[in-house]
Amino acid sequence: MPERITESVLNAPSTVEGRHWERLDDGRFQCNVCPRFCRLHEGQRGPCFVRAAGPNGIVLTSYGRSSGFCVDPIEKKPLNHFLPGSPVLSFGTAGCNLTCKFCQNWDMSKSREMDTLADAASPETLVRAATGIGCRSVAFTYNDPVIFLEYAVDVAVACREAGIKRVAVSAGYVTPPARQEFFSEIDAVNIDLKAFTEDFYHSICGGHLEPVLETLLYLVHETPVWTEITTLLIPGENDSDEGLNNMRGWIAENLGPSVLLHFSAFHPDWKMPDHPPTPHATLIRARAIAQGHGLHNVYLGNVHDAEGSSTYCAGCGARLVERDWYQLGDWGLDAHGRCLKCGEEMAGVIDGPPGTWGRRRLPVRLKDFEPGGRKHNQPIDRSAALRTPTRRRTP
Ligand code: SF4
């Protein structure tokens, strides 16, 4: 049964008209942002928590509100071939359109409290904070940004106008029209491919696999968005040799061998407290399966594994980027992103020397960058943000 919104939420400044919906003959409104296609009576919320039916159509109830801000290394999204070593201003809101039982961010994604959205965050203030701190990009992360599309697109446009890159972390569970609007303002994305069976998506995530695969095909073949993929390996659920082989085969055949695949370790959380953490050996096995059949760039995450975190040349096998957790070490690329040993171009977006942000995680008080805030008038360092990287992708 859908939850209801109160009159005060409906009239709040954070509630704005939504896009991608239609009015049905029976008077309900259908949200067309994600493949759930929720049909809502006036006053009802969708299961994503942030979209609801108002008197005149679907509204977004979390515009300009965030659950918090932090500067992270871009490798933490994870994006390993997009401006390596650079800092990214990360933020999220609340709610999610999937119901993954293993959610590792459940405090935000499953939130039903507007308190979670305590931080006001106008697009202009976000841009001011990113440029003031020297971030090369802003990331929509922690929860899926497609559900707050109207807000995310406004932030992304403001970032583009200021020369800040736009990064999304998403499950890719979005309809074609909403997908086109959202990703037209995104420079790089990590898509969370939860598993490679419909049964997993249906029984554990409350969704379907096919729309996610369609989003991956769309991103790689129809957009310039730099795309990487992450799969969280859960013992006994999505870590079989057969499943990993099927996933690897589909990616290689349909997206190409250069598309990055990250395997990350699960920690017991949310509705799966009894599942064990992913053994390191499982991650190593998954990487070997994926690499053994032609994927050039397979990484391990949420685990200390310098070899599985580093980048190797697809041509000669030389180490191109050394990583230890999120700390970069030796750098084997020239200024154009080519291997120093054999000249092979690395797939990705490389812009000169590596960044030096390291492993730091810096919480940010956005209030400081609002008009009247103590950092509002400080000089803005746009030099890092305004460099325009060349997009590269090997065939
Ligand atoms: S975004 Fe998805 S879950 Fe949320 S209201 Fe729209 S269709 Fe429903």
Boltz pocket constraint, residues with backbone or C-beta under 6 A from the ligand:
constraints:
  - pocket:
      binder: B
      contacts: [[A, 31], [A, 32], [A, 33], [A, 34], [A, 35], [A, 36], [A, 37], [A, 38], [A, 45], [A, 46], [A, 47], [A, 48], [A, 49], [A, 51], [A, 52], [A, 96], [A, 97], [A, 146], [A, 147]]
      max_distance: 6.0
